[in-house]
């Protein structure tokens, strides 16, 4: 009877055993979850112990993505680098800045001359700074520490990350425009979608939907490792040029071989005198500004190169030719569009939307979407990601940085910048005010001041030779401020035309060139009169030497020895496995 009562109330002897089994099962499941590949994301990013980030892999100044690329992880061949630039060149922005020059009264001959001159200038700077990445396999934010100091480099990094995120937003608008053409080519009713956004916002409901869809389409590519992006660039360098050349053929065939009114023998500039000169210089600055970001951040890509550093010089003849050709395509197609449809549209999406053949609309728009996607990653999101990772290395890696860049694109309201041709040119000029001085300091510091000799390990340790004064190289800061200052009145006026700055806006007409030259002079003079002797070394310290010396060897960095287990105070020579010879650029 008592046993029945105990059983009725669940108090039989088997109950504790069942509870114990259940508890054991839960513990086993929890253990399996902890040891499974399935992990909840950590707020902190992966840290790898190395001579760069420290023995415990938790350095304040680096993470796995910022460390120099190991030899086995360098996948970019010469062809990949060429494909990268072809991918970068064939996009709507290159098309638009050539056509925008015509919109302010210059002729097509002026436009082609401006584009060729601009890229001849900027390609030299791109090659010089790109070579630094090939030699040291570190990103721009890290290499900037050699000339700016650890804390001083934040001036260059923050300046560029803001501009890179702005440009990401601009390219997303361009991609959204052609995405709208793609959707309309499939579902024509999308073109009749009612607009519920105020006209002064510079965007319609259909454009906003297209902007969102293109923005969303970019997200999977932001997860890709930079080494794998070379496949995207190779694909784009094949498909997109086919579309551009096909459109060039259409432009001439549809106009009887003349190319339309803009390419006629009587086509001349509609401005003259000083207005012509200022229009020419302003357009030159705008074109340089279009790719001035890559004159700064080329190491972010060249660090993955397995090709010789000499191939960086290929950019000097290649870029002016390729970009001038694309500019000519843009002018020819805009001219043909004016002949056919009665209006000069410098947005290729508008031109494509006028075509009667929906299949042609779709494939042309798809090509421009692919073009916008490629350039948005190569010139913008990856640049911003490296900068954000350098600012917050414990919490942001390249992948997270790109996603943050994508999110911030929404608050940039880029559709307002692209509302008019003049607004676009003003934005491009503003873009180059800060990048010209930054690029000049990078060039002169590596090639002239330090004679191509950096200590790559010291670039990751703030107590090393690049500490300067409290982490700031006052020479670089002074040169940067002096280089930017003459352009500030014009910069302010371009943002708010109601602010009268008088003749102070004239230097802004050639902002990038002026900033680059002034900064170069000031930085070289200050570094010559007050040389940073503590940063001068007799030979370059390259990453391959460090990685080869990691196994069982210690690396001494300005009095601090780093081995596999501990950082300790020490003195002595660096224990390298390679010969102690100088770095030579061949």
Residue pairs with C-beta under 8 A, 6 or more apart in sequence:
3 12
6 12
43 395
44 394
44 395
45 63
45 64
45 65
45 393
45 394
45 395
45 396
45 397
45 400
46 63
46 64
46 397
47 53
47 56
47 57
47 58
47 59
47 63
47 64
47 394
48 57
48 63
48 64
48 67
49 55
49 56
49 57
49 564
50 57
50 67
50 550
51 457
51 460
51 546
51 549
51 550
51 555
51 557
51 562
52 59
52 62
52 66
52 67
52 68
52 456
52 457
52 460
52 546
53 59
53 61
53 62
53 63
53 64
53 67
53 460
54 562
54 567
55 562
55 563
55 564
55 565
55 566
55 567
58 394
59 393
59 460
60 393
60 394
60 462
61 150
61 390
61 393
61 460
61 461
61 462
62 142
62 393
62 460
63 389
63 393
63 394
63 397
64 397
65 386
65 389
65 397
65 398
66 138
66 139
66 141
66 142
66 386
66 389
66 390
66 393
66 460
67 138
67 460
68 136
68 137
68 138
68 303
68 456
68 543
68 546
68 547
69 137
69 303
69 304
69 543
70 543
70 547
71 306
71 544
71 547
73 227
73 304
74 137
74 304
74 305
74 306
75 227
75 230
75 304
75 306
76 84
76 227
76 230
76 301
76 302
76 304
76 305
76 306
76 307
77 306
77 307
78 307
78 311
78 314
79 234
80 230
80 233
80 234
81 302
81 305
81 307
81 311
81 314
82 237
82 314
82 318
83 230
83 233
83 234
83 236
83 237
84 230
84 233
84 237
84 301
84 378
85 315
85 318
85 319
85 322
86 233
86 236
86 237
86 241
86 322
87 232
87 233
87 234
87 236
87 237
87 240
87 371
87 374
87 375
87 378
88 233
88 294
88 374
88 375
88 378
88 379
89 319
89 322
89 323
89 326
90 236
90 237
90 240
90 241
90 244
90 326
90 371
91 171
91 174
91 240
91 368
91 371
91 372
91 374
91 375
92 174
92 177
92 178
92 347
92 348
92 349
92 368
92 371
92 372
93 170
93 171
93 174
93 290
93 375
94 290
94 323
94 326
94 327
94 330
95 326
95 327
95 329
95 330
95 333
95 346
95 348
96 174
96 330
96 346
96 347
96 348
96 424
97 115
97 283
97 286
97 287
97 290
97 327
97 424
97 425
97 428
98 111
98 112
98 115
98 326
98 327
98 328
98 330
98 331
99 330
99 331
99 334
99 344
99 346
100 283
100 286
100 346
100 421
100 424
100 425
101 110
101 111
101 114
101 283
101 286
101 287
102 108
102 111
102 262
102 331
102 334
102 344
102 346
103 344
103 346
103 421
103 422
104 271
104 279
104 282
104 283
104 421
104 422
104 425
105 269
105 270
105 271
105 275
105 279
106 114
106 269
106 271
106 276
106 279
106 280
106 283
107 267
107 268
107 269
108 262
108 263
108 267
108 328
108 331
108 335
110 269
110 280
110 283
111 283
111 327
111 331
112 324
112 327
112 328
112 331
114 280
114 283
114 284
114 287
115 287
115 320
115 323
115 324
115 327
116 320
116 323
116 324
117 284
118 284
118 287
118 288
119 287
119 291
119 319
119 320
119 323
119 324
120 316
120 319
120 320
121 288
121 513
122 288
122 291
122 292
122 294
122 295
122 319
123 315
123 316
123 318
123 319
123 320
124 316
125 295
125 439
125 443
125 516
126 291
126 294
126 295
126 298
126 315
126 319
127 312
127 313
127 315
127 316
128 312
128 443
128 446
128 447
129 140
129 295
129 296
129 298
129 299
129 439
129 442
129 443
129 446
130 298
130 299
130 301
130 302
130 312
130 315
131 302
131 309
131 312
131 585
132 143
132 299
132 302
132 442
132 446
133 139
133 140
133 143
133 298
133 299
133 300
133 301
133 302
133 303
133 305
134 302
134 303
134 305
134 307
134 308
134 309
134 312
135 309
135 452
135 540
135 542
135 583
135 585
136 143
136 299
136 303
136 454
136 456
136 459
136 542
136 543
137 303
137 304
137 543
138 299
138 303
138 456
138 459
138 543
139 297
139 299
139 300
139 303
139 386
139 390
140 160
140 296
140 297
140 298
140 299
140 300
140 383
140 386
140 387
140 442
141 153
141 156
141 157
141 386
141 387
141 389
141 390
141 391
142 390
142 459
142 460
143 299
143 442
143 446
143 454
143 459
144 153
144 156
144 157
144 438
144 442
145 153
145 459
145 466
146 445
146 446
146 450
146 454
146 459
146 466
146 535
147 441
147 442
147 445
147 446
147 449
147 473
147 476
148 155
148 156
148 441
148 472
148 473
148 476
148 477
149 466
149 467
149 468
149 469
149 471
149 472
149 473
149 476
150 462
150 466
150 467
150 471
151 470
151 471
151 472
152 468
152 471
152 472
152 473
152 476
152 477
153 390
154 391
155 477
155 480
156 296
156 438
156 441
156 480
157 387
157 390
157 391
158 387
158 391
159 434
159 435
159 438
160 293
160 296
160 297
160 383
160 387
160 434
160 435
160 438
161 383
161 384
161 387
161 388
161 391
163 293
163 431
163 434
163 435
164 293
164 297
164 379
164 380
164 381
164 383
164 384
164 387
164 405
165 380
165 384
165 405
165 408
165 409
165 412
166 412
166 414
166 427
166 431
167 293
167 379
167 380
167 431
168 376
168 380
168 381
168 384
168 405
168 406
168 409
169 408
169 409
169 410
169 412
169 414
170 414
170 417
170 418
170 427
171 372
171 375
171 376
171 380
172 211
172 214
172 215
172 218
172 372
172 376
172 409
172 414
173 211
173 414
173 415
173 418
174 349
174 368
174 372
174 418
175 214
175 218
175 368
175 369
175 372
175 373
175 376
176 207
176 210
176 211
176 212
176 213
176 214
176 215
177 207
177 210
177 347
177 349
177 350
178 348
178 349
178 352
178 364
178 365
178 366
178 368
178 369
178 372
179 210
179 211
179 213
179 214
179 217
179 365
179 369
180 190
180 206
180 207
180 209
180 210
180 349
181 349
181 352
181 353
181 361
181 362
181 364
181 365
182 361
182 362
182 365
182 366
182 369
183 190
183 210
183 213
184 190
184 191
184 353
184 361
185 358
185 359
185 361
185 362
185 365
186 358
186 362
188 358
190 206
191 206
191 353
193 204
193 205
193 206
193 209
194 205
195 204
195 205
195 206
196 205
197 203
197 204
197 205
197 208
201 415
201 416
202 415
202 416
202 418
202 419
203 211
203 415
207 415
211 415
214 369
214 372
215 406
215 409
215 410
217 369
217 373
218 373
218 376
218 377
218 381
218 406
219 403
219 406
221 229
221 232
221 373
221 377
222 377
222 381
222 399
222 402
222 403
222 406
223 399
223 402
224 232
225 398
226 300
226 301
226 304
226 382
226 398
227 304
229 377
229 378
229 382
230 304
232 373
232 374
232 377
233 374
233 378
235 370
236 370
236 371
236 373
236 374
239 367
239 370
240 367
240 368
240 370
240 371
240 374
242 367
243 363
243 364
243 367
243 368
244 326
244 329
244 367
245 329
246 364
247 329
247 333
247 364
248 328
248 329
248 332
248 333
250 333
250 336
251 259
251 260
251 329
251 332
251 333
251 335
251 336
252 258
252 259
252 332
252 336
254 336
254 339
254 340
255 335
255 336
255 339
255 340
258 264
259 332
259 335
259 336
260 332
260 335
260 336
260 337
260 338
260 339
261 267
261 335
261 338
261 339
262 331
262 332
262 334
262 335
262 338
262 344
263 331
263 332
263 335
269 276
269 279
271 279
278 506
278 509
281 509
281 510
282 425
282 429
282 509
282 510
283 425
284 510
284 513
285 428
285 429
285 432
285 509
285 510
285 511
285 512
285 513
286 425
286 428
286 429
286 432
287 428
288 432
288 436
288 512
288 513
289 428
289 429
289 430
289 431
289 432
289 435
289 511
289 512
290 428
290 431
291 379
292 431
292 432
292 435
292 436
292 439
292 512
293 379
293 380
293 383
293 431
293 435
294 379
295 435
295 439
296 435
296 438
296 439
296 442
297 379
297 383
297 386
300 382
300 383
300 386
301 378
301 382
302 312
305 311
308 586
309 585
309 586
310 585
310 586
330 346
330 348
333 348
333 351
334 344
334 345
334 346
334 351
337 343
337 344
337 345
337 351
337 354
338 344
338 345
340 354
341 351
341 354
345 351
346 421
348 368
349 365
349 368
352 360
352 361
352 364
352 365
352 368
353 361
355 361
355 364
377 402
380 405
381 401
381 402
381 405
381 406
382 398
382 402
384 401
384 402
384 404
384 405
385 396
385 397
385 398
385 399
385 400
385 401
385 402
385 404
385 405
386 398
386 401
387 401
388 396
388 400
388 401
388 404
388 405
389 396
389 397
389 398
389 400
389 401
396 404
416 423
417 423
417 424
417 427
418 424
426 494
426 495
429 494
429 508
429 511
430 491
430 494
430 495
432 511
432 512
432 515
433 484
433 487
433 488
433 491
433 508
433 511
433 512
433 515
434 484
434 515
435 512
436 483
436 511
436 512
436 513
436 514
436 515
436 516
436 519
437 479
437 480
437 483
437 484
437 515
437 516
437 518
437 519
438 480
439 516
440 479
440 483
440 515
440 516
440 517
440 519
440 520
440 523
441 476
441 479
441 480
441 519
441 523
443 520
444 520
444 523
444 524
444 527
445 476
445 523
445 527
446 452
446 454
448 524
449 523
449 524
449 527
449 531
449 532
450 535
450 536
450 537
452 540
452 583
452 585
453 536
453 537
453 538
453 539
453 540
453 582
453 583
454 537
454 540
454 541
455 464
455 465
455 466
455 537
455 540
455 541
455 557
456 541
456 542
456 543
456 546
457 464
457 541
457 546
457 555
457 557
457 562
458 464
458 465
458 466
458 541
458 557
458 558
459 466
461 557
461 558
461 560
462 471
463 558
463 560
464 557
464 558
464 560
465 534
465 535
465 537
465 558
466 535
468 474
468 532
468 535
473 532
475 523
475 526
475 527
475 530
475 532
476 523
478 522
478 526
479 519
479 520
479 522
479 523
479 526
480 519
482 518
482 519
482 522
483 514
483 515
483 516
483 518
483 519
483 522
484 515
486 507
486 514
486 515
486 518
487 507
487 508
487 511
487 514
487 515
489 501
489 504
489 505
489 507
489 508
490 501
490 504
490 505
490 506
490 507
490 508
490 509
490 511
491 508
491 511
492 499
492 501
493 499
493 500
493 501
493 504
493 505
493 508
494 505
494 508
507 514
538 582
539 580
539 581
539 582
539 583
540 582
540 583
541 574
541 576
542 583
544 578
545 576
545 577
545 578
546 555
548 576
548 577
548 578
549 555
549 575
549 576
549 577
550 564
552 564
553 563
553 575
553 577
554 561
554 562
554 563
554 570
554 575
555 561
555 562
555 563
555 574
555 575
556 562
556 570
556 571
556 572
556 573
556 574
556 575
559 569
559 570
559 571
560 567
560 568
560 569
560 570
561 567
561 568
561 569
561 570
561 572
